[in-house]
Amino acid sequence: MKPLPEHIAHLREQFEIQKEPFERLLRLIDLADAVIKYHTALFAAGCRDAGTIDAPLTEFITRGLRLSSVSVWAYFSEKLHVRLRDSTIWPDVIDYHEHRLRPVTERLFCIRHELLTQGELCEEKATECLMVFSSLVHALLSYGMLSQAPLMLAAGDQLISCMVHGGATVPAEEVVQIDAPLRSGELYLRTMSGELISLFPFLQCRGVDRREYFYLYESIEAQPLGWRMSSNGG
């Protein structure tokens, strides 16, 4: 398994420690939900950096991502990835989305529909869902695309790695070009060419401790997505 963003690695661990099929399925849903949302934030930031979305569209997307529903995030992911055809983040993003990310998204929606109509699944049905769904999710995580754009947190003028591998934090890789000063508390991607792309306002960290959940896990009532926390934590 390649290095993963810390919050995704944490959710994968929560899935792996579960024993009961239905609980494993629920944790796998959480993991897939986070992976889809993370990709959406990356696609949006990449499009903005490449100039394929303007300021009004950026604001529209940011407001849309304030909704916690993964279907909204997946909608934006579907629309945005085609604008990254020549991206320095992921050169083969079209193929990647079609053959890796989209199958996970489609399967997630199918399982969510079953849970909505049937409630708790029996052990046999949960096991059946796990066999297909887990292979899709792990194929996505094992592909290495997430590790090709490492996630880092700015703390003052320092970059702190948010990538982990085998339970250990992977050191932040050298950045060859910084177009603007780092903004402390913001999350950045290191592209394959060594440049930095800020994920603000599409994805934010709750604080300088990268082990805290990112905003995408907070409900709109508790913590509006995509907006900075005030100094008093509100």
C-alpha positions as CSV (number, residue, x, y, z in Angstrom):
1,M,0.0,0.0,0.0
2,K,1.3,3.5,-0.9
3,P,1.4,6.4,1.6
4,L,-2.1,7.8,2.2
5,P,-3.4,11.1,3.7
6,E,-3.5,10.6,7.4
7,H,-7.3,11.0,7.7
8,I,-7.9,8.4,5.0
9,A,-5.4,6.0,6.5
10,H,-7.1,6.4,9.9
11,L,-10.5,5.5,8.4
12,R,-9.0,2.5,6.6
13,E,-7.6,1.3,10.0
14,Q,-11.1,1.7,11.6
15,F,-12.4,-0.6,8.8
16,E,-9.7,-3.2,9.2
17,I,-10.1,-3.6,13.0
18,Q,-13.8,-4.4,12.7
19,K,-14.9,-8.1,12.8
20,E,-18.6,-8.1,12.1
21,P,-19.5,-7.9,8.4
22,F,-22.1,-5.2,8.8
23,E,-19.9,-3.0,11.0
24,R,-17.1,-3.5,8.5
25,L,-19.4,-2.4,5.7
26,L,-20.3,0.7,7.6
27,R,-16.7,1.6,8.1
28,L,-15.9,0.9,4.5
29,I,-18.7,3.3,3.5
30,D,-17.1,6.0,5.8
31,L,-13.8,5.3,4.0
32,A,-15.2,5.6,0.5
33,D,-17.1,8.7,1.4
34,A,-13.9,10.4,2.6
35,V,-11.9,9.3,-0.5
36,I,-14.6,10.7,-2.8
37,K,-14.7,14.0,-1.0
38,Y,-10.9,14.2,-0.9
39,H,-10.7,13.7,-4.6
40,T,-13.3,16.4,-5.2
41,A,-11.3,18.9,-3.2
42,L,-8.2,18.0,-5.1
43,F,-9.9,18.3,-8.5
44,A,-11.4,21.7,-7.5
45,A,-8.0,23.0,-6.3
46,G,-6.3,21.7,-9.4
47,C,-8.8,23.4,-11.7
48,R,-8.4,26.7,-9.9
49,D,-4.6,26.5,-10.1
50,A,-4.8,25.7,-13.8
51,G,-7.2,28.6,-14.4
52,T,-10.0,26.4,-15.7
53,I,-12.5,27.7,-13.2
54,D,-13.0,31.4,-12.4
55,A,-13.7,33.2,-9.1
56,P,-17.6,33.0,-9.4
57,L,-17.4,29.3,-10.2
58,T,-15.0,28.7,-7.3
59,E,-17.4,30.4,-5.0
60,F,-20.3,28.3,-6.4
61,I,-18.4,25.1,-5.8
62,T,-17.3,26.1,-2.3
63,R,-20.9,26.8,-1.3
64,G,-21.9,23.4,-2.8
65,L,-19.3,21.6,-0.9
66,R,-20.6,23.0,2.4
67,L,-23.3,20.3,2.0
68,S,-22.2,17.0,3.7
69,S,-24.0,14.8,1.2
70,V,-21.4,12.7,-0.7
71,S,-23.7,12.8,-3.8
72,V,-23.1,16.6,-4.1
73,W,-19.3,16.1,-3.8
74,A,-19.4,13.3,-6.4
75,Y,-21.4,15.5,-8.8
76,F,-18.6,18.2,-8.6
77,S,-15.9,15.5,-9.0
78,E,-17.6,14.3,-12.2
79,K,-17.8,17.8,-13.6
80,L,-14.3,18.9,-12.5
81,H,-12.0,16.0,-13.4
82,V,-12.5,16.6,-17.2
83,R,-11.0,20.1,-16.7
84,L,-7.7,18.5,-15.5
85,R,-6.9,16.6,-18.7
86,D,-3.4,18.2,-18.9
87,S,-2.9,18.6,-15.1
88,T,0.5,18.5,-13.5
89,I,-1.1,16.8,-10.5
90,W,-2.4,13.7,-12.4
91,P,-1.6,13.4,-16.1
92,D,-3.9,10.4,-16.6
93,V,-6.8,11.8,-14.5
94,I,-9.5,11.0,-17.1
95,D,-8.6,7.3,-17.1
96,Y,-8.1,7.3,-13.4
97,H,-11.5,8.8,-12.7
98,E,-13.3,6.5,-15.1
99,H,-11.7,3.2,-14.0
100,R,-10.8,3.8,-10.4
101,L,-12.8,6.5,-8.7
102,R,-16.2,6.3,-10.6
103,P,-16.6,2.5,-9.8
104,V,-16.2,3.2,-6.1
105,T,-18.7,6.1,-6.3
106,E,-21.3,4.0,-8.2
107,R,-21.0,1.1,-5.8
108,L,-21.2,3.3,-2.8
109,F,-24.5,4.8,-4.0
110,C,-25.9,1.3,-4.7
111,I,-25.1,0.2,-1.1
112,R,-26.5,3.4,0.4
113,H,-29.7,2.8,-1.5
114,E,-29.9,-0.8,-0.2
115,L,-29.4,0.5,3.4
116,L,-32.0,3.2,2.9
117,T,-34.6,0.7,1.7
118,Q,-33.7,-2.3,3.9
119,G,-32.1,-0.9,7.0
120,E,-29.5,-3.2,8.5
121,L,-28.3,-5.9,6.2
122,C,-28.0,-9.6,7.3
123,E,-24.5,-11.1,7.7
124,E,-24.7,-12.9,4.3
125,K,-25.8,-9.8,2.4
126,A,-23.2,-7.6,4.2
127,T,-20.5,-10.1,3.4
128,E,-21.6,-10.2,-0.3
129,C,-21.4,-6.3,-0.5
130,L,-18.0,-6.3,1.2
131,M,-16.5,-8.7,-1.3
132,V,-17.2,-6.4,-4.2
133,F,-16.9,-3.0,-2.6
134,S,-13.7,-3.6,-0.6
135,S,-11.9,-4.8,-3.7
136,L,-12.8,-1.6,-5.5
137,V,-11.8,0.7,-2.6
138,H,-8.5,-1.0,-2.0
139,A,-7.7,-1.0,-5.7
140,L,-8.2,2.7,-5.7
141,L,-6.0,3.2,-2.6
142,S,-3.3,0.9,-3.8
143,Y,-3.0,2.5,-7.2
144,G,-0.8,5.2,-5.7
145,M,-2.5,8.2,-7.3
146,L,-3.1,9.8,-3.9
147,S,0.5,9.5,-2.9
148,Q,1.6,11.2,-6.1
149,A,0.1,14.5,-4.8
150,P,1.2,14.4,-1.1
151,L,-0.8,16.4,1.4
152,M,1.0,18.8,3.6
153,L,-0.1,21.3,6.3
154,A,1.5,24.7,6.6
155,A,2.5,25.5,10.2
156,G,4.1,29.0,10.2
157,D,6.7,28.8,7.4
158,Q,7.1,25.0,7.8
159,L,5.4,22.2,5.9
160,I,4.3,19.2,7.9
161,S,3.5,16.0,6.1
162,C,0.0,14.7,6.4
163,M,0.9,11.4,4.7
164,V,1.4,8.1,6.6
165,H,2.8,4.8,5.5
166,G,2.7,1.7,7.8
167,G,1.6,3.8,10.7
168,A,4.5,6.2,10.4
169,T,4.4,9.8,9.1
170,V,6.2,10.2,5.8
171,P,8.5,13.3,5.8
172,A,7.3,16.3,3.8
173,E,8.9,16.2,0.4
174,E,11.0,19.1,-0.9
175,V,9.1,21.8,-2.8
176,V,10.9,23.3,-5.8
177,Q,8.7,26.3,-6.2
178,I,6.5,28.4,-4.0
179,D,4.6,31.1,-5.8
180,A,3.3,32.8,-2.7
181,P,4.1,32.7,1.0
182,L,2.7,29.8,3.0
183,R,-0.5,30.5,4.8
184,S,-0.3,28.9,8.2
185,G,-3.1,26.4,8.9
186,E,-3.9,25.7,5.2
187,L,-3.5,22.4,3.5
188,Y,-1.3,22.1,0.4
189,L,-0.6,19.5,-2.3
190,R,2.8,18.9,-3.7
191,T,2.4,18.3,-7.4
192,M,4.5,15.9,-9.4
193,S,6.5,18.8,-10.6
194,G,7.3,19.9,-7.1
195,E,5.0,22.9,-6.9
196,L,2.4,23.7,-4.2
197,I,-1.3,24.0,-4.7
198,S,-3.5,25.3,-1.8
199,L,-6.7,23.4,-1.0
200,F,-8.3,26.4,0.5
201,P,-11.3,26.9,0.6
202,F,-12.2,23.4,-0.7
203,L,-10.6,21.5,2.2
204,Q,-9.5,22.8,5.5
205,C,-8.0,21.5,8.7
206,R,-9.6,22.1,12.1
207,G,-6.3,23.2,13.6
208,V,-2.6,22.9,13.3
209,D,-2.8,19.3,14.6
210,R,-3.1,17.3,11.4
211,R,-4.6,14.4,13.3
212,E,-7.8,16.3,13.8
213,Y,-10.5,15.7,11.3
214,F,-10.7,17.9,8.3
215,Y,-13.7,20.1,7.7
216,L,-15.2,17.7,5.2
217,Y,-16.2,15.4,8.2
218,E,-18.1,18.2,9.9
219,S,-21.8,18.7,9.4
220,I,-23.0,22.1,8.1
221,E,-24.5,22.8,11.5
222,A,-21.4,22.1,13.4
223,Q,-18.6,23.4,11.2
224,P,-19.3,25.1,7.8
225,L,-17.2,23.4,5.1
226,G,-14.6,25.5,3.4
227,W,-14.5,28.4,5.8
228,R,-11.8,29.3,8.3
229,M,-12.4,28.8,12.0
230,S,-12.4,31.9,14.0
231,S,-9.8,32.5,16.7
232,N,-12.2,31.2,19.4
233,G,-12.9,28.0,17.5
234,G,-16.4,29.1,16.3
